Amino acid sequence: MKKLLSVIIITVLCSVTSFAQLKQCAGPSGGLFSTFLAKDGSLFTGGRFTGAYRSDDNGDSWKSVNSGLPAQAYVLSYRAIGSKIIIGLGPGIYKSNDNGNTWTEIKCVLSDKVVSCFAGTDSMLFAGTWTGMYRSTDGGETWTEANLNLNIQSLEWFNGEIYAGVQEKGLFRSIDNGNVWSLLGKDEFKSAVTAIKVINSPVGKIIYAASKDLCRSTDNGVRWERVYAKEGVSVTEFAAIGETLFAGIGNGIYSSTDYGGRWDNITPSKEFSGVTVLGTKGNTLYGIGDGVVRSSDKGGHWQEKSKGLRNYTVNSFGKLGNILFANTNAGGLYQSTDQGDNWTKVYFSDTRKDALCLPVNDTLMFLGGFSEEFYRTSDKGKTWKTMYLPNVIGYLEHLVAVGNTLVALGSYSIATSTDEGLSWTKVGSTFSMNVDQVTVVDTTIFIVSGYKGVLKSTDKGATWEKSLGDFNNLYFATITHVGNVLFAGISSGFDVPVNTPEIFRSTDTGKTWVGTKYKGVVTTFAVSGKQLFAASSASGLFMTNDNGETWTKLDVQLPRIMGVILTVVGNSLYAGFDYAGIWKMKVDFTGVSDEEKLQKVTTSSIFCYPNPATNTLTIDRTTLQLPENAPVHYTLSTLVGGKVIEFDNSEPKFTVQLEGIANGVYSLTAESGANRAAVMVTVVE
């Protein structure tokens, strides 16, 4: 199938003050990963939108090995075949003959399939996908259907038998290489079968299968008994070292030395969560979930081995002076005291993945979220105190300071504190709005609440009135202020009127609002002095230093087309992304001259057509209104800044070849002197 290129976003870039490039921080190390492979002297893992990682020192450190893989590759499975490694993606299948240094696509029937798991032998290999089972007899080079057209969640090969767990609540087995399948335990499995393990024991073959409950069969799948069941807990993976069986159950790891009769909790720590994969190398056990942990004594002792893995989703930032805090999805709260170079995990009795960092001044910060408890620190994160709001308030979702009063926006109502959060008093009536962001100007609290717009309170949350609204089709996601100037941003909507502003501004404390010239949705703001930064995964990163009169799109490639949040500490801008960790760049604007400010371009875009296009792409820059033979420099780059092709062309309209470009999303930029334009494109099959 030929490559297909479709234009997804068109934006304008203009000349701008020189900025440093956005670079990934050294941590926090960890994240959510979904597969594991031990091959010779190397280990491999990978995960959602982060691509492939390899360790050559038994997991002590990890490095990214993504050359040849599509941008934002979602790695689901590995298989070693002799000296070759094949990798299953969502979607597609690739191979490496040099231990993961480079990857090449295997163009076959699996190219558009989500390849979730592998099992079998080198000469009879099976691949499970979300749409069915496939079989290869030539080491993964070609594939054919294997007569099981269901969503395959797990696979196991045992003495010529192939077992398949499916999303559709069943366990299947084939004894003739996938030609005929039989259903096992149709009454026992009430949900997706997520893990399978078959072993030999003194009493013969034992089949283990997990469908939330852990079941085993000692009579070849005729009868089943539940050996582990716990409400709301599911088994995700099995592994074995000798006669010891291991299971990833819920948020922990369990072991059994009596073939599944009794299970002991060997979870590394209560902060380790989300076990997705178990793996072994010799007598060493690896747990993959919240990063990677390793045990050489069957779970008796554990070591965290996540250095170099950077796949956390960053939920929120907080800062106390020059100390930066970052809360991560499943990984807990981290802090950095050296501008993001090193990170230390902050442990709580019940660290929650959905917590929010809520700083109120340079010394006082809270950690809240969807929990009955929240936490308070007054010594910049060295110690934390567990606290509770009144029951009628609900969960602590947002917190601001109005003078010497703390105002807590709970999930049900609002409370205030005049003793730095030690005691609280309910104010006002029931508060049922979904608050996305909050900010304070002088003594007025402003919130954005989705489709309700902007609301304000002048009495510390007791009463509220609409400040900006009547936009039933616009979703307000973020709000901030620069001095006394307020900014409210729109992230999405439906039936949005043409030429509707995406950022509104108020210079009179929310009495009136006007739209700015910013064009593009926005999900997050950050303020540094007089500079305001605005960003979204769709539109990119923008800056204004004149209270929104003009906007500059920064020449910065965001690493993911996923969620993004911003904050500024010192002279660095920090960005947190979904499944991409923390990135930063220097933002020193002192002494910016008028000549270095934004220069308006007289055009709106370059054009690429036809759409869709196959093999070739025609580029038309005639609307840029440049001199007829003006030289233009073109660059096609990945979203993490890697250059794919680069060339000069002075023609107003010409055609380029697309052969050899991997699937993914790219940025095509055109530069001529002070003018710069770009179009975001995606390459798919």
Summary of the structure (lengths in Angstrom):
residues: 685
radius of gyration: 27.6
end to end distance: 6.5
largest distance: 84.5
contacts: 2365
relative contact order: 0.11
helix: 1%
strand: 49%
